[in-house]
Amino acid sequence: MGSLLPQPAGVTPNGDCATVAMSDNVMGTVHSAVFDRLRNSLTSAIVKWVIPAIVVAIVGVPTTHAHEACGGSDAKYYDEGVIFYLKKAGVPYRRMRGSGLCVHERYSSQLKAAEQELDRYFPQIAHKPKDACEERALVEWARREKLRFELRPAFNERNQPSGKIFLVRSFTHEELVANREKLERLAPIGATCRR
């Protein structure tokens, strides 16, 4: 029984190299059809994936809409603080993917004012734990107290890694005073690990 698949020139269906199973014309047609299919699928992949990736790399992903002012930060809780002030002022906003937020351009001065007000309190409380034991104790304490906190990498004056820094984030003056007092009076500063 013969094979239904085309055989290369010089090969019979049973594998003996004796007679030409197909003419060069038929082989050319088979190769042409295979290459056409390959070229079409390759072209489709290029159009579907490669060209959009190149456009995004060159142009960039649009993150703002026309007539918007955007701000915010990738610092943990910063965008929430800006939103706190925007809501207080009755300003509508749109969160961006990842971090940041935008307002209609007519509210750009309110966005700037919200960031400036937040910047008065947000970065004010910081403590550099002496070791991993103190870091863990501070994190556990801050969670129990339901504080906005984060542990970020610290750097020395030569911009080299220098452990971590514990930050407590405040949105208002009153919250700053209360958080500073909690850190000074209640935080496990100097905590050590049990051995």
Protein Blocks (a to p, Z undefined) as FASTA:
>chain_A
ZZfbdcdehiafkopafbafbdfklmmmmmmmmmmmmmmmmmmmmmmmmmmmmmmmmnop
afbdehiaceddfbehklmmmmmmmmmnopacdddehiacdddfklmmmmmmmmmmmmmm
mmmpccddfbfklmmmmmmmmmmnopacdddddddfkopaehjadddddfbfklmmmmmm
mmmmmpcghiacdZZ
